[in-house]
Amino acid sequence: MFGLNKSIFPEVKETYTQEEYMTMKDDLFRPVQKIGRWGWIWIFFLSAICLAGVYAYYLQETESKYVTISLRDYTMWGVYISNFVFFVALSLIGVLMSAVLKFTNFEWYRPLSRMAEIIAVASIMLAGVSIVVAMGRPDRLHYLFLYGRIQSPIVWDVIVIMTYCVTSILFMLLPLIPTIATSKYHLKNKPKWQMKMYELLSFGWVGSPEQWKLLKRSMRILTILLIPLGVSIHTVTAWLFATTLRSEWDSSNFGAYFVSGAFLLGTAAIIVAVFAFRKAYSLQKYLTEKHFDFLGKTLVFMSLIYLYFNINEYLVPAYKMSGLHANHLLDMFVGDEAPFYWSVVFFGILMPAILPLFPKMRKPLPLTILAITVVIAAWFKRYLIVIPGLMHPYMPIQDVPESWKHYFPSLIEMTIVAATFAAMLLIVTVFSRLFPIISVWEVAEGNLKKNNNGEEDEND
């Protein structure tokens, strides 16, 4: 059944007939078997945006002072670092939707795990790209590894990002091995290079009891490792801000503030992904309204946690209203940044904390629309963390042109940022065309457990 149609569960015949299992396998392998016209159009569209971003980056590196006119002494980071923080936050989707739910035995995670894992891998890779894009001299990147000092939070961030990236890839690849072995025998009329890839990546898998035992043990170890590692990566990212001499980032709350926001973003992102794959690949039988109901409740829970840390982040400095904190808070609450700030609070925190409490809002379409607004608000939330903090330095801005006191990204910057999003979607899309986006064996195993229990899992 699994791998070379061999079953590791003697009781599996009680759950599936051969015909039922083959139907499920055909359903989940269909997007891999054939790419339709609209699938190719989507891939070419994303590729074109990526190429535009590459060209924009070339212009930035060759004519930087002319094409990134908004990046100056004060706002030297701009949207690139906002984008970096966003992608680091999004990468925690694998920790939340796969590792945490797997570790706590919430069985409804199974159809969602693989899409969460590939989004996490793509996000952490694009976070690294965003850092390189923001560098003034990317040709000196290797100096960080040769001469980096462990006392520097930037070195800490490099270490955890690289470690998290490797661990996330392993966490995605291990449960994929049985599926890759199945692909060699199930898929027909595929290119030779693709079949050779399946041969290499299956690592000699034949579905023996010893292989399954080793696979399960390895997955448990990685699950335990990935949770603290995922939390640490966003905590260290928060320390990059908190350890600088900027009053707006001088907060011991930043680590928990960043992590809670990342979990909210991850929940919203998986809702959008589930809806998209459900519609595009006709997976309504496996991604059910029950999953949206669970995800809607999770969205409320994560929103309330994030709301608490937001209150905690702003209440204390707002109560004191001292020095540079006062300038920053007035700018955020009633000044130039107020429309952005209150929109983020309303659409990105309050709405997802309230609306999914109503059952009708936990249906696929309304919940997905709400999740899209949360994802957009989450990006602007990172923008509001980075940019206003840079615009309120310890040394007051004076005797400089008026334009230096404001920041708006140039067309080059926006093109590069758009390209990073297109690259992430392209990675996820190509992956889903090479491997089933829902794990056949994990879904089958979950249904077997449910059948043996005689009822829905108590955690459901």
C-alpha positions as CSV (number, residue, x, y, z in Angstrom):
1,M,0.0,0.0,0.0
2,F,2.7,2.5,1.0
3,G,5.8,2.8,-1.1
4,L,5.6,-0.4,-3.2
5,N,1.9,-1.0,-2.4
6,K,2.9,-2.8,0.8
7,S,1.1,-2.1,4.0
8,I,2.7,-1.6,7.4
9,F,-0.7,-1.9,9.1
10,P,-2.3,-5.4,9.1
11,E,-5.7,-3.7,9.9
12,V,-5.6,-1.4,6.9
13,K,-8.0,-3.7,5.0
14,E,-10.6,-2.9,7.5
15,T,-10.3,0.8,6.7
16,Y,-9.7,0.8,2.9
17,T,-10.6,-1.6,0.1
18,Q,-8.0,-1.7,-2.6
19,E,-10.4,0.3,-4.8
20,E,-10.9,3.0,-2.2
21,Y,-7.2,3.4,-1.6
22,M,-6.4,3.6,-5.3
23,T,-9.1,6.2,-5.7
24,M,-7.6,8.3,-3.0
25,K,-4.1,7.9,-4.5
26,D,-5.4,8.9,-7.9
27,D,-7.1,12.0,-6.5
28,L,-3.9,13.2,-4.7
29,F,-1.6,12.3,-7.6
30,R,-3.7,13.9,-10.3
31,P,-2.1,17.4,-10.1
32,V,1.3,15.8,-10.4
33,Q,0.2,13.6,-13.3
34,K,-0.8,16.5,-15.6
35,I,-0.4,20.2,-15.6
36,G,-3.3,22.0,-17.4
37,R,-3.1,25.2,-19.5
38,W,-4.0,27.5,-16.5
39,G,-1.3,25.8,-14.5
40,W,1.4,26.6,-17.0
41,I,0.1,30.2,-17.4
42,W,0.4,30.6,-13.6
43,I,3.9,29.3,-13.6
44,F,5.0,31.5,-16.5
45,F,3.4,34.5,-14.8
46,L,5.2,34.0,-11.5
47,S,8.5,33.4,-13.5
48,A,8.1,36.7,-15.3
49,I,7.7,38.6,-12.0
50,C,10.8,36.8,-10.7
51,L,12.8,37.8,-13.8
52,A,11.6,41.4,-13.4
53,G,12.9,41.3,-9.8
54,V,16.3,40.0,-10.9
55,Y,16.6,42.8,-13.4
56,A,15.5,45.3,-10.7
57,Y,18.2,44.0,-8.4
58,Y,20.8,44.3,-11.2
59,L,19.8,48.0,-11.6
60,Q,20.0,48.5,-7.8
61,E,23.5,47.0,-7.7
62,T,24.8,49.0,-10.6
63,E,22.9,52.3,-10.2
64,S,21.8,52.2,-6.6
65,K,22.0,55.9,-5.7
66,Y,19.7,56.7,-8.6
67,V,17.1,53.9,-8.3
68,T,16.7,53.6,-4.4
69,I,16.4,57.3,-3.7
70,S,14.4,56.7,-0.5
71,L,17.0,54.7,1.2
72,R,19.2,57.2,3.1
73,D,21.0,57.6,6.4
74,Y,17.8,57.4,8.4
75,T,15.8,54.7,6.6
76,M,18.7,52.6,5.5
77,W,16.7,49.3,5.8
78,G,13.4,50.1,4.2
79,V,11.0,47.5,2.9
80,Y,13.7,44.9,2.4
81,I,14.0,44.3,6.2
82,S,10.3,44.5,6.6
83,N,10.0,41.8,4.0
84,F,12.7,39.8,5.8
85,V,10.8,39.9,9.1
86,F,7.6,38.9,7.3
87,F,9.2,35.9,5.7
88,V,10.8,34.8,9.0
89,A,7.4,35.0,10.6
90,L,5.7,33.1,7.8
91,S,8.3,30.3,8.1
92,L,6.9,29.4,11.5
93,I,3.8,28.0,9.7
94,G,5.6,24.6,9.6
95,V,6.2,24.7,13.4
96,L,2.6,25.5,14.1
97,M,0.6,23.6,11.5
98,S,2.8,20.5,11.4
99,A,5.2,20.1,14.4
100,V,3.0,21.5,17.2
101,L,-0.2,19.8,16.0
102,K,1.7,16.5,15.3
103,F,3.4,16.6,18.7
104,T,0.1,17.2,20.5
105,N,-1.8,14.6,18.5
106,F,-4.3,16.8,16.8
107,E,-5.1,14.5,13.9
108,W,-6.7,17.1,11.7
109,Y,-3.2,18.4,10.8
110,R,-2.5,15.5,8.4
111,P,-3.8,16.9,5.1
112,L,-2.3,20.3,6.0
113,S,1.2,19.3,7.0
114,R,3.0,19.0,3.7
115,M,1.7,22.4,2.4
116,A,2.7,24.0,5.7
117,E,6.2,22.5,5.4
118,I,6.9,23.6,1.9
119,I,5.6,27.1,2.7
120,A,8.0,27.2,5.7
121,V,11.0,26.1,3.6
122,A,10.2,28.6,0.8
123,S,9.7,31.4,3.3
124,I,13.0,30.9,5.2
125,M,14.8,30.7,1.9
126,L,13.3,34.0,0.7
127,A,14.0,35.5,4.1
128,G,17.7,34.9,3.4
129,V,17.3,36.4,-0.1
130,S,15.8,39.5,1.4
131,I,18.8,40.0,3.6
132,V,21.2,39.7,0.7
133,V,19.0,42.2,-1.3
134,A,19.3,44.7,1.6
135,M,23.1,44.4,1.7
136,G,25.1,47.2,0.2
137,R,28.0,44.9,-0.7
138,P,26.6,41.3,-1.2
139,D,30.0,40.4,-2.6
140,R,31.3,40.6,1.0
141,L,28.6,38.2,2.4
142,H,31.3,35.6,3.1
143,Y,33.1,37.9,5.5
144,L,30.2,37.3,7.9
145,F,31.2,33.6,8.1
146,L,35.0,34.3,8.0
147,Y,35.1,37.2,10.5
148,G,31.8,37.2,12.3
149,R,31.8,37.7,16.0
150,I,29.6,35.5,18.2
151,Q,28.8,38.6,20.3
152,S,26.8,40.1,17.4
153,P,23.1,39.4,17.2
154,I,23.5,39.3,13.4
155,V,25.7,36.2,13.7
156,W,23.1,34.7,16.0
157,D,20.4,35.3,13.3
158,V,22.6,33.7,10.6
159,I,23.2,30.6,12.7
160,V,19.5,30.0,13.6
161,I,18.3,30.8,10.1
162,M,20.7,28.3,8.5
163,T,19.9,25.7,11.1
164,Y,16.2,26.2,10.8
165,C,16.4,26.0,7.0
166,V,18.2,22.7,7.1
167,T,15.9,21.2,9.8
168,S,12.8,22.4,7.9
169,I,14.0,20.7,4.7
170,L,14.7,17.5,6.6
171,F,11.3,17.7,8.3
172,M,9.6,18.1,4.9
173,L,11.8,15.5,3.1
174,L,11.5,12.6,5.6
175,P,7.7,12.0,5.4
176,L,8.0,12.7,1.6
177,I,10.2,9.6,1.0
178,P,7.4,7.0,0.9
179,T,5.4,9.3,-1.5
180,I,8.5,9.7,-3.8
181,A,8.8,5.9,-3.9
182,T,5.2,5.6,-4.8
183,S,5.6,8.2,-7.5
184,K,8.1,6.0,-9.4
185,Y,5.4,3.4,-10.0
186,H,2.2,5.4,-10.0
187,L,3.1,8.3,-12.4
188,K,3.1,7.6,-16.1
189,N,4.6,9.4,-19.2
190,K,6.8,11.7,-17.1
191,P,10.2,13.0,-18.3
192,K,13.3,10.9,-17.7
193,W,14.9,13.5,-15.4
194,Q,11.8,13.5,-13.2
195,M,11.7,9.8,-12.8
196,K,15.5,9.8,-12.1
197,M,14.8,12.4,-9.4
198,Y,12.2,10.1,-7.8
199,E,14.7,7.3,-8.0
200,L,17.4,9.3,-6.2
201,L,15.2,10.9,-3.6
202,S,13.4,7.7,-2.6
203,F,16.7,6.5,-1.0
204,G,16.0,2.9,-1.7
205,W,12.6,2.9,0.1
206,V,10.7,-0.4,-0.2
207,G,8.3,0.1,2.7
208,S,9.8,-2.5,5.1
209,P,8.8,-2.5,8.8
210,E,12.4,-1.5,9.7
211,Q,12.3,1.5,7.3
212,W,8.9,2.7,8.7
213,K,10.2,2.3,12.3
214,L,13.3,4.4,11.5
215,L,11.2,7.0,9.6
216,K,8.8,7.5,12.5
217,R,11.5,7.7,15.1
218,S,13.4,10.3,13.0
219,M,10.2,12.3,12.5
220,R,9.6,12.4,16.3
221,I,13.1,13.6,16.9
222,L,12.8,16.4,14.3
223,T,9.4,17.4,15.6
224,I,10.8,17.9,19.1
225,L,13.8,19.8,17.7
226,L,11.8,22.0,15.3
227,I,9.5,23.6,17.8
228,P,12.1,25.3,20.0
229,L,14.2,26.0,17.0
230,G,11.3,27.7,15.2
231,V,10.5,29.8,18.2
232,S,14.2,30.7,18.6
233,I,14.6,32.0,15.1
234,H,11.9,34.6,15.5
235,T,13.1,35.4,19.0
236,V,16.6,36.1,17.7
237,T,15.1,38.2,14.9
238,A,13.4,40.3,17.6
239,W,16.7,40.6,19.4
240,L,18.2,42.2,16.3
241,F,15.9,45.1,16.9
242,A,15.8,45.1,20.7
243,T,19.6,45.2,21.1
244,T,20.0,48.3,19.0
245,L,20.1,51.9,20.3
246,R,16.5,52.7,19.2
247,S,14.0,53.7,21.8
248,E,11.1,52.2,19.9
249,W,12.7,48.8,19.8
250,D,14.0,48.9,23.4
251,S,11.6,46.2,24.7
252,S,12.0,43.0,26.6
253,N,8.6,42.0,25.2
254,F,9.8,41.9,21.6
255,G,10.6,38.1,21.5
256,A,7.1,37.0,22.5
257,Y,5.6,39.8,20.5
258,F,7.2,38.6,17.3
259,V,6.5,34.9,17.9
260,S,2.8,35.4,18.7
261,G,2.5,37.5,15.6
262,A,4.2,34.8,13.5
263,F,1.8,32.2,14.7
264,L,-1.2,34.4,13.8
265,L,0.3,35.0,10.3
266,G,1.0,31.3,9.9
267,T,-2.6,30.4,10.7
268,A,-3.9,32.9,8.2
269,A,-1.5,31.8,5.5
270,I,-2.4,28.1,5.8
271,I,-6.1,29.0,5.5
272,V,-5.4,30.8,2.2
273,A,-3.2,27.9,1.0
274,V,-5.8,25.3,1.9
275,F,-8.5,27.2,0.1
276,A,-6.3,27.7,-3.0
277,F,-5.2,24.1,-3.3
278,R,-8.7,22.9,-2.5
279,K,-10.2,24.8,-5.4
280,A,-7.3,24.5,-7.9
281,Y,-6.8,20.7,-7.4
282,S,-10.3,19.7,-6.5
283,L,-9.4,18.4,-3.1
284,Q,-12.7,19.1,-1.3
285,K,-12.9,15.5,-0.2
286,Y,-9.7,15.8,1.8
287,L,-9.7,19.5,2.7
288,T,-13.1,19.7,4.2
289,E,-15.2,22.4,5.9
290,K,-14.2,20.7,9.1
291,H,-10.6,21.9,8.6
292,F,-11.7,25.4,8.0
293,D,-13.8,25.2,11.2
294,F,-10.7,24.2,13.2
295,L,-8.5,26.8,11.5
296,G,-11.1,29.5,12.2
297,K,-11.0,28.7,15.9
298,T,-7.2,28.6,15.8
299,L,-7.2,32.0,14.2
300,V,-9.3,33.4,17.1
301,F,-7.0,31.9,19.6
302,M,-3.8,33.2,18.0
303,S,-5.4,36.7,17.5
304,L,-6.2,37.0,21.2
305,I,-2.6,36.0,22.2
306,Y,-1.2,38.5,19.7
307,L,-3.6,41.2,21.0
308,Y,-2.3,40.7,24.5
309,F,1.3,41.1,23.5
310,N,0.4,44.2,21.4
311,I,-1.3,45.8,24.5
312,N,1.8,44.8,26.5
313,E,4.1,46.4,23.9
314,Y,2.4,49.8,23.8
315,L,0.7,50.3,27.1
316,V,3.9,50.8,29.2
317,P,5.6,53.4,27.0
318,A,2.2,55.1,26.4
319,Y,1.7,55.4,30.1
320,K,5.1,57.0,30.6
321,M,5.0,59.1,27.4
322,S,8.7,60.1,27.9
323,G,11.2,61.4,25.4
324,L,11.5,59.7,22.1
325,H,8.9,57.1,23.0
326,A,6.3,59.9,23.0
327,N,7.3,61.1,19.5
328,H,7.0,57.6,18.2
329,L,3.7,56.7,19.8
330,L,2.1,60.0,18.8
331,D,3.2,59.4,15.2
332,M,1.7,55.9,15.4
333,F,-1.5,56.8,17.2
334,V,-2.5,60.2,15.8
335,G,0.3,61.2,13.4
336,D,1.4,60.3,9.9
337,E,1.4,56.5,10.5
338,A,-2.0,56.4,12.3
339,P,-4.0,55.3,9.2
340,F,-1.6,52.4,8.7
341,Y,-1.4,51.5,12.4
342,W,-5.2,51.5,13.1
343,S,-5.9,49.6,9.9
344,V,-3.5,46.9,11.0
345,V,-5.0,46.7,14.4
346,F,-8.6,46.5,13.0
347,F,-8.0,44.1,10.1
348,G,-5.1,42.2,11.4
349,I,-6.0,41.6,15.1
350,L,-9.6,42.6,16.0
351,M,-11.4,41.2,13.0
352,P,-9.8,37.7,13.2
353,A,-10.3,37.7,17.0
354,I,-14.1,38.3,16.7
355,L,-15.5,37.3,13.3
356,P,-14.6,33.6,13.4
357,L,-16.5,33.2,16.6
358,F,-19.6,33.1,14.4
359,P,-19.9,29.7,12.7
360,K,-20.8,31.2,9.3
361,M,-17.5,33.0,9.3
362,R,-15.7,29.7,9.6
363,K,-16.9,28.6,6.2
364,P,-14.2,28.3,3.5
365,L,-14.9,31.5,1.5
366,P,-15.5,34.1,4.3
367,L,-12.7,32.7,6.4
368,T,-10.3,32.8,3.4
369,I,-11.2,36.5,2.7
370,L,-10.6,37.3,6.3
371,A,-7.3,35.4,6.3
372,I,-6.1,37.3,3.2
373,T,-6.7,40.6,5.1
374,V,-4.7,39.2,8.0
375,V,-1.8,38.3,5.8
376,I,-1.8,41.8,4.2
377,A,-2.1,43.5,7.6
378,A,0.8,41.3,8.9
379,W,3.1,42.6,6.2
380,F,2.2,46.2,7.0
381,K,2.7,45.4,10.7
382,R,6.3,44.5,10.0
383,Y,6.6,47.7,8.0
384,L,5.4,49.7,11.0
385,I,7.9,47.9,13.2
386,V,10.9,48.8,11.0
387,I,10.2,52.2,9.3
388,P,8.9,54.4,12.1
389,G,11.6,53.1,14.4
390,L,14.2,54.3,11.9
391,M,12.5,57.7,11.5
392,H,13.0,58.5,15.2
393,P,16.7,58.3,15.8
394,Y,18.4,59.5,19.0
395,M,19.9,62.4,17.2
396,P,17.0,64.6,15.9
397,I,16.5,65.0,12.2
398,Q,17.4,68.6,11.5
399,D,19.1,70.7,8.7
400,V,18.2,68.0,6.1
401,P,15.8,68.2,3.1
402,E,12.2,67.6,3.9
403,S,12.2,64.4,1.8
404,W,14.7,62.8,4.2
405,K,12.1,62.9,7.0
406,H,9.8,60.5,5.1
407,Y,10.1,57.2,3.4
408,F,8.3,55.6,0.5
409,P,9.7,52.6,-1.4
410,S,10.8,53.2,-5.0
411,L,9.6,51.2,-8.0
412,I,12.8,49.1,-7.9
413,E,12.3,48.2,-4.2
414,M,8.6,47.3,-4.8
415,T,9.5,45.2,-7.8
416,I,12.1,43.2,-5.9
417,V,9.7,42.7,-3.0
418,A,7.0,41.5,-5.4
419,A,9.6,39.1,-6.9
420,T,10.2,37.5,-3.5
421,F,6.5,36.8,-3.1
422,A,6.3,35.4,-6.7
423,A,9.4,33.3,-6.0
424,M,7.8,31.8,-2.8
425,L,4.5,31.0,-4.7
426,L,6.6,29.6,-7.6
427,I,8.5,27.2,-5.2
428,V,5.2,26.0,-3.7
429,T,3.5,25.6,-7.1
430,V,6.4,23.7,-8.6
431,F,6.7,21.5,-5.5
432,S,2.9,20.7,-5.7
433,R,3.4,19.7,-9.4
434,L,6.3,17.3,-8.6
435,F,4.9,15.8,-5.4
436,P,1.3,15.4,-4.0
437,I,0.6,18.4,-1.8
438,I,-1.3,16.0,0.6
439,S,0.6,13.1,2.0
440,V,-1.2,9.9,1.0
441,W,0.2,7.7,3.7
442,E,-0.3,10.2,6.5
443,V,-4.0,10.6,5.6
444,A,-4.4,6.9,5.4
445,E,-2.7,6.4,8.7
446,G,-4.9,9.0,10.3
447,N,-8.1,7.4,9.0
448,L,-6.8,4.0,10.2
449,K,-6.3,5.4,13.8
450,K,-9.8,7.0,13.6
451,N,-11.3,3.7,12.5
452,N,-9.6,1.8,15.2
453,N,-10.8,4.2,17.9
454,G,-14.3,3.8,16.6
455,E,-15.0,7.5,16.8
456,E,-13.5,11.0,16.1
457,D,-10.2,11.6,17.8
458,E,-10.8,13.2,21.2
459,N,-8.5,16.1,20.2
460,D,-10.8,16.9,17.3
